[in-house]
Every structure is written in structure tokens, then in C-alpha cells.
Amino acid sequence: MTIHRPGRPEDLPAAELLWARWAFVAVMEATTAAEGRGVHRTGHWIDRGGLHLDDCGSTWWTLARMGQGRFVLYGEDESSGVKWHKPAIDMLAQAPDWLPYEKLRDLLQGWELGCVYWYENGVWARAPYPQGLGDDGLDCGMGRFVDRGEVLGLLADHGPAAQELLADAEAYRLRPEALDALVAGTGDEDRDEAWDLPAMHRALGPAGLAGEPVTR
């Protein structure tokens, strides 16, 4: 699936599926050493603020649950033309009242935000864009999760067993025991040393992939 430029709400999968894929990658990448680094982290991770990705360069994104089946997706990529558009684009135009406005406005004031999407009642939405806008960066951030093949590509370094667990994550039936079996069954000393099972277990809890999605 291709994301339009600029992105359209219908380009994104259901927020629950987007969360599951992103959260599974975060669980696979979890390490004790990286915990607590906050904004200085790179890669994919989960914390109290939601799911994050950061390449420590041109792209960062956050997906947060807002309760009652609501989600907010925000971030930026250097390809976005929204932030510098003249006249200015109100990224919060027509937005619902449940968005984390204090956080978003702080980012806007610091010129750190490229776009905002929100999800409610099974539908994604965003502010209207002016005709002729080239890009909002959505593809560069979310393309890796929209296409399932790209998700599998993110897991390639973790071996085929990790890829097989993606379906369980998408169905919210990924049990801690499956992670235990994954780590125990690699038979690859180099890969075994790369796993951090306690950190993976800690990430699995807030990810909510072992049962019903966790709500705020």
C-alpha cells in the first residue's frame, strides 16, 4: 500500500493494527540499556507517552492512546512542507477536544511538529491542507507499518521465528511465553546475546499485545 503525498487519513490502517505492528517492533527492540533514555533514544520503543520512533536525524513520530478507542499520531519528517508553509497551516484545525493540546502546542511553538492525525470511531482524520501542498511526511514515518511486508523487513534481523509472531501481535494474543520460546529457540549465540528478555517482557505489558489493547 502506498501513502499519498501529502498523506490522507484513509492511507493509514486502523489504529489498533498500527499500534500492534509498531508495538511488536518496539518489544523486539527493547533493551534494559535503552530504558529511561527518553528523547535521546533511537529506533522504536514504548513508554508512558505511547509508542515512539526516532532515527536521531530527520524523522520522529509518536502514537498515543487517548482512551475510548481514540488515538493520536504526531511527529515530523524533514520532507514535510506543512511546518514551513506560507500561509501557515493550522495542524489542529477541526481537531477534537480530547487531543493532548498542551503537548502539541509546545511542539508547535518550538517548530518541532510536521503533522497531526487523530483516530476516533474507527476513522482517521487530520486538518485540511491547502491545494498543492507537496508532502506532510506521513509516508516517511508510517510507511514501515502500513505495508505488512515492510514490517516483516523491520523484523528480518530477528529471524523467521520473530516474523511468525507478528500475526499473534496483530491479533493481541502474543503471550510472554512466546517471547521466552523465541529467545530460547534461536540456536544462534550472536542473536541470543542481542536479546534482552526482561526488557522485552517489560515492554509487552504497556504494549497490551498479550490480550485486549490497554486503554488509558
ABEGO torsion letter per residue (X at the ends): XBBBOBBBAAABBBAAAAAAAAAAAAAAABBAAABGAEAABBEBBBBAAEBBBBAGBABBBBBBBAEGGBBBBBEBBAABAAAABOBBBBAABGBBAABBAAAAAAAAAAGABABBBBBBGGBBBBBBBBBGBABAGAAAAAAAAABAAAAAAAAAAAEAAAAAAAAAAAAGABBAAAAAAAAAAAGBAAAAAABBAAAAAAAAAAAGAABBBBBX
